[in-house]
Amino acid sequence: MAIDFSSVVTFLNAISAISVIFGAIFIVFQLRQNAKLIQLQVTENRSNIAFALLEKITDESFASRRKKMRDSIKAAVASNWKGFDDSLEDFESRNFGGIYDLIGQLARDGVIDLNLIKNALRYLVVTDWDIFEPLAKHVMENLKLSTNPWDNFEWLANEIQTRLT
């Protein structure tokens, strides 16, 4: 019994080609599935970040820190900043501004949705920036800075004010 190797080779070549085609289809399907899973993960991460920030802002300690910052800066402006620089109130106020600056940075980078922040915080950011702005200018003047160290906070306040009016 003689075996025709050329027909066996042809048959194996056909099987190989079909396998490659099915493999390519499978890879495309997997890539699409992975892209969907990655997008879901990104959306979930963004939501988690937004909820964590909103939880921090709605915490009662945030309200007391906010009041302390507002009172400290108002008193410092009234006293022409006498005794304020490098005080606990100074550092606490700067730190408080850093929270809003981080939120602004995350919104600018698209990590959290600006409309979500706008709808959740409304004029809270705008009024806090109005109180905080003199400190930002004071720090810029003292340190001879040409840019605002809290420019994301300022940007966020301006964006929210523009979108609410």
N, C-alpha and C positions, 0 to 999 in steps of 0.2 A: 504494500500500500504506500503510495508515494504522496507526500504532503507538498502542496503548492505553497511555498513560503511567501511568494509575492502576494497572494490573496490574504494570507495571515497578516502580513505587514500592512497591507491596505486597510484591512479591518481594524487593526490596532491603531493606525493613524486616524481613522475616522472616530474611534472611541476617544482617543486623546484630544482631538479637536472639539468634540462634544463636551468633554470634561472641562476643557479650558473655557468654553463659552458659558457653561453652567457656573463655573467658578467665578468668572467675571460678573455674571448676573448676581450671584450671591454676595460678592464684595460690594457691588453698588447698593444692594439692598441693606447690607450691614452698615455702610457709610451713612445712608439715609437714616437708619434707625439710631445710629450713634449721634448724628447731628440733632435729631429730635430730643434725645436724652440729654445732650449737652445743653440745649436751649432750655429745657425744663429745669435743669440744675441751676443755670444762670438766673432764671426767673425766680426760683426758690431762694437762692442766695440773696438776690436783691430784696425780696420780700422780707427775709429774715433781718437784713441790715436795717431796712426801713422800720420794721416793728421794734427792733432793739433801740433805735434812736428815739422813736416816738414813746417807747416805754420810759426811757431815761428822761425825756422832757416832761412827761406827765407824772413822774415821780414827785412826791411832796418835797424831797430834798432839793429838787431843781427850783421849785418855787421859792424856797428860802434862800438859795444861792443867788437866784435872780434878784430878789429884793435886796440882799446884801450888796450885790454888785451895783445896783442902781443907786442905793443910798451912799455907798462909798464914793462913787464917781461924782455924784452931785455935791457931796461935802468937799471933795478934793478940788473941784472946779471953783466952789465958793471960797475956798482958802487959797486959791491960786497954786494948788498942788503942794502946799507946804506940809511936809511930813508924810506925804503919800508915797513917794518913790521908794521902792524896795521894801515897803511895808507888807504885812500879811494881806491887807485889803488890796494892795496893788497886785500881788501875785494871784490872789483869788479872782480878782476882776479880769486879769489877763487870761487866766485859765478858763473862766466862764466864756469869754469871747472865743476861746479856742474851740469850744463845743460847737458854736454856731459856724465857725470857720471850717471845721471838719464837715459839717452838714453841707455847707456851701460847696466845698471841694467835691464831695461825693455827688452832689447834684450836677455840678459842672462836668464831671467825668461820666455822667450818665449811670452811675452805680445805683443811685436812687432817683426816683422820678421827681422832677421839680414841681409838677402839678400836685403830687401827693403832699409834698412839703408845704406848698402854698395853701392847699385846702386844709391841712391839719393845723398849721401854725398861724395862718392869716397874718394879722398885723403884729403879732407877738415879736417876730423877727425885726420888723420895721421899727417898732417903738424901742426895742432893746438896742438896735443899732444907733438910733437917735441919741440914746443915753451914752452908749459906748464910744461913739465917734470922737468925742473930745479926748478920751484916753488914747485912742489910736493916734490922733494928731500929736498929742503930748509925747508919746513914745517915739514917734517918727522924728519929732523935733529934738528930743534929748539924745537920741542915738544917731542923729543926722542921717536918717534913712530917706531914700527917695521914693520908696514904695511902702504901701500900707502892709504891715505884718498880718493883718486880718482882712486882706483884700477879698477873700472868699465870703466872709461874713458881710462885707459891704455889698458885694455883688449879689448875694442872696437877698438882702434887704431891698436893693434896687429892683431886682427881678420880680420879687413878690409885690412890691408897691406898683410897679408897672402893670402887672397882670391883674391886680385887684381894682385898678382905677379904670 
